[in-house]
Amino acid sequence: MKIKVGDRVYDGTEQPIMVILTAQDKDNIARMPDWATKYAQYPDCWLEKEIEEWMDASTEEHYGGEW
């Protein structure tokens, strides 16, 4: 599992990570289509374009270098 916080990506195989889910998060994730691999939360003020750009931005950059 990897998580992205801001512009940094963290890999659970390299350091422990935890995601704390609300009941609504769990319901949303359970309803995701099989092809979906990303779930995000973002500020209400973000525009759809900003959300899409952030979610599409490279997730291969790592805080400690290349994967």
Buried (B, 14 or more C-beta within 10 A) or exposed (E): EBEBEEEEBBBEEEEEEEEEEEEEEEEEEEEEEEEEEEEEEEEEEEEEEEEEEBEEEEBEEBEEEEE
